[in-house]
């Protein structure tokens, strides 16, 4: 389970997307089902509010591949290609809402929590900004 201290830019967490979609504290631009257990990348934390994007293993030409910025975590994280699902679909809200949505996550032992370098997060933010120039 994600801790409040782990809600930092660049960290990846497995979140219950259904919980996020149904949580009144969480804002999003998503329509439809995301599924349940999904990886999300934290791209911003500001005064107790955090911002996350959904990460996927499914390739599409328009998706940003984040492999070159991955920081070692679990073997699965390192051995599979990872993409930002849709930079237009950001989830944001109080840190505690995302901690609550991580209750399905298994502990990262003996390896560490997957994450992305700040340079990688900057690329994701640039991708978000290409759709919404006022974002950030």
HELIX and SHEET records of a PDB file:
HELIX    1   1 UNK A    4  UNK A    6  5                                   3    
HELIX    2   2 UNK A   17  UNK A   22  1                                   6    
HELIX    3   3 UNK A   67  UNK A   69  5                                   3    
HELIX    4   4 UNK A   75  UNK A   79  1                                   5    
HELIX    5   5 UNK A   95  UNK A  101  1                                   7    
HELIX    6   6 UNK A  118  UNK A  131  1                                  14    
SHEET    1   A 4 UNK A  12  UNK A  16  0                                        
SHEET    2   A 4 UNK A  37  UNK A  46 -1                                        
SHEET    3   A 4 UNK A  49  UNK A  56 -1                                        
SHEET    4   A 4 UNK A  83  UNK A  84 -1                                        
SHEET    1   B 5 UNK A  12  UNK A  16  0                                        
SHEET    2   B 5 UNK A  37  UNK A  46 -1                                        
SHEET    3   B 5 UNK A  49  UNK A  56 -1                                        
SHEET    4   B 5 UNK A  90  UNK A  94 -1                                        
SHEET    5   B 5 UNK A  27  UNK A  28 -1                                        
SHEET    1   C 2 UNK A  70  UNK A  71  0                                        
SHEET    2   C 2 UNK A 115  UNK A 116 -1                                        
END                                                                             
